Amino acid sequence: MMLPHILPLLTSELVNFDQQFETEELLDVAIGIFALVLLALSVSAYRKTHLRRLLIVSLAFLLFAVDVVIRQLDVLVFTLGFQTDQVISTAVEFVILLLFFLAVVIKD
Protein backbone atom coordinates (compact mmCIF):
# COMPACT_ATOMS: atom_id res chain seq x y z
CA MET A 1 0.00 0.00 0.00
CA MET A 2 1.43 3.33 -1.06
CA LEU A 3 0.97 6.20 1.31
CA PRO A 4 -0.58 9.32 -0.27
CA HIS A 5 2.12 11.69 1.00
CA ILE A 6 4.88 9.70 -0.75
CA LEU A 7 3.27 9.93 -4.21
CA PRO A 8 4.32 13.57 -4.88
CA LEU A 9 7.92 12.69 -3.99
CA LEU A 10 7.94 9.78 -6.41
CA THR A 11 6.61 11.93 -9.25
CA SER A 12 8.82 14.97 -8.60
CA GLU A 13 11.64 16.10 -10.86
CA LEU A 14 14.24 15.35 -8.17
CA VAL A 15 13.50 11.63 -8.13
CA ASN A 16 13.79 10.20 -11.62
CA PHE A 17 13.87 6.41 -11.50
CA ASP A 18 14.05 6.06 -15.29
CA GLN A 19 17.33 7.94 -15.58
CA GLN A 20 20.41 5.71 -15.38
CA PHE A 21 23.66 6.74 -13.75
CA GLU A 22 26.02 8.49 -16.08
CA THR A 23 29.67 7.60 -16.42
CA GLU A 24 30.76 10.83 -14.73
CA GLU A 25 28.61 10.08 -11.69
CA LEU A 26 30.00 6.55 -11.42
CA LEU A 27 33.55 7.87 -11.66
CA ASP A 28 32.77 10.47 -8.99
CA VAL A 29 31.53 7.72 -6.68
CA ALA A 30 34.67 5.66 -7.37
CA ILE A 31 36.87 8.70 -6.69
CA GLY A 32 35.01 9.39 -3.44
CA ILE A 33 35.36 5.81 -2.24
CA PHE A 34 39.04 5.72 -3.20
CA ALA A 35 39.62 9.03 -1.37
CA LEU A 36 38.00 7.58 1.76
CA VAL A 37 40.17 4.45 1.53
CA LEU A 38 43.29 6.62 1.18
CA LEU A 39 42.08 8.74 4.09
CA ALA A 40 41.77 5.65 6.29
CA LEU A 41 45.21 4.41 5.27
CA SER A 42 46.88 7.77 5.87
CA VAL A 43 45.20 8.21 9.27
CA SER A 44 46.33 4.71 10.21
CA ALA A 45 49.89 5.54 9.12
CA TYR A 46 49.75 8.80 11.10
CA ARG A 47 48.74 6.93 14.25
CA LYS A 48 51.75 4.67 13.89
CA THR A 49 54.35 7.32 12.97
CA HIS A 50 52.93 10.63 14.25
CA LEU A 51 54.34 12.46 11.21
CA ARG A 52 52.55 15.78 10.63
CA ARG A 53 52.91 15.26 6.89
CA LEU A 54 50.55 12.32 7.05
CA LEU A 55 48.01 14.36 8.95
CA ILE A 56 48.11 17.03 6.24
CA VAL A 57 47.76 14.40 3.52
CA SER A 58 44.83 12.89 5.41
CA LEU A 59 43.09 16.26 5.41
CA ALA A 60 43.67 16.54 1.65
CA PHE A 61 42.09 13.12 1.05
CA LEU A 62 39.15 14.13 3.24
CA LEU A 63 38.66 17.28 1.17
CA PHE A 64 38.78 15.17 -1.98
CA ALA A 65 35.86 13.10 -0.67
CA VAL A 66 34.01 16.25 0.44
CA ASP A 67 34.48 17.75 -3.03
CA VAL A 68 32.86 14.69 -4.61
CA VAL A 69 29.96 14.87 -2.16
CA ILE A 70 29.45 18.59 -2.90
CA ARG A 71 29.40 17.93 -6.64
CA GLN A 72 26.95 15.06 -6.31
CA LEU A 73 24.66 16.91 -3.93
CA ASP A 74 24.62 19.84 -6.32
CA VAL A 75 23.64 17.55 -9.18
CA LEU A 76 21.05 15.57 -7.23
CA VAL A 77 19.58 17.98 -4.69
CA PHE A 78 20.71 21.56 -4.42
CA THR A 79 21.16 22.76 -8.00
CA LEU A 80 23.14 25.73 -6.69
CA GLY A 81 23.93 26.83 -10.17
CA PHE A 82 26.83 26.25 -12.51
CA GLN A 83 28.91 29.15 -11.28
CA THR A 84 28.52 28.40 -7.57
CA ASP A 85 29.34 24.72 -8.04
CA GLN A 86 32.42 25.57 -10.10
CA VAL A 87 33.69 28.14 -7.59
CA ILE A 88 33.29 25.79 -4.62
CA SER A 89 34.88 22.87 -6.46
CA THR A 90 37.80 24.98 -7.70
CA ALA A 91 38.42 26.41 -4.22
CA VAL A 92 38.43 22.93 -2.67
CA GLU A 93 40.83 21.67 -5.35
CA PHE A 94 43.15 24.62 -4.67
CA VAL A 95 43.19 23.82 -0.94
CA ILE A 96 43.89 20.15 -1.72
CA LEU A 97 46.89 21.09 -3.85
CA LEU A 98 48.09 23.49 -1.16
CA LEU A 99 47.87 20.74 1.46
CA PHE A 100 49.84 18.31 -0.71
CA PHE A 101 52.48 21.00 -1.26
CA LEU A 102 52.70 21.63 2.47
CA ALA A 103 53.02 17.92 3.14
CA VAL A 104 56.01 17.81 0.80
CA VAL A 105 57.86 20.86 2.16
CA ILE A 106 57.15 20.60 5.89
CA LYS A 107 59.91 19.04 7.94
CA ASP A 108 58.92 16.90 10.92
N, C-alpha and C positions, 0 to 999 in steps of 0.2 A: 504494500500500500504506500503510495507516494503522498507525502504531506503537502498540503497546498502552498505553504510558505517556501518550499524548496523549488517549486516549478519555475518561478521567475529567475532564480539563480541558474537553473539548467538551460534556460533559453536566452540568457544574456549574452552580450558580445564578449565578455571576459572569459566565459567558459565555452570553448568551441571543441567539442569532442570529435568532430570530423577532421580537424586539422592535425596532420602528423607532425612530429618533431622534425625540425630542419637540421641540416648538417651542422650549421653554426651553433645551434643550441646544444646538440649532442657533444660537440667539441668543447663548448663552455663547461658543460657538466664534467667532462673528463678532466679538463684543466683544473676545475675546482676541487675535484676529488684528489687529483695528484698533488695539488698545493696543500691540501690537508694532510696527506700522507707525509709529504716533505716537512710540514710543520711538526708533526708528531716525531719524526726522526730527529729533527734538529733540536727540539725541546729535550728529547731523551739524551742526545749527545751533550747538550748543555748541562744537564743534571749530573752527568758523569765527569765532565771536564771543567765546568764553571768558567768557560771562556766567554767573554762578553761578545765576541764576534758571532758566536752561535746564537746568542740571544737576539742580536740585531737581525741576523738571517731569519730567525724564527718569526720575528715581527714582519719581515718582508713577505714571507710565505703566507702569513695570516692575511696581510693586505691583498695579496693575490687572490685568495679565496673570497675575501670581502668584495673585491672588484667584480668577480664573476657573479656573486649574489646580487650586487647592485644592478649589473646589466640585465640579469634575468628578471629581477623584480620590476625593472623599468619596462621590459618587454611584456611581461605577463600582467602586471597589476597597475603600476603607477602611471605609466605613460607621461613622464615628466616633460618630455619634449626632446627633440634631437639635440639641441644645443646644450641643455642641462646635462643630459646623459654623457655627452662627449666631454664636457668640462670636468665633471666628476671623475670619469674614467681616466682622462688624461692626467689630472692632478694625482690620483692614486698611483698611476704608473710612474709618475715623476718621483713620488715619495719612495716607491719600491726601488727604483734605480739608485736613489740617494742612499737608501739603507744598505744596498749591496756595496756601493762604493765605500761607505763608512766601515762596513765589515772587512773590507780589504785593507784599508789604510790604518785602522785603529790597532794599536799595539796593546797586548794584554799584559 
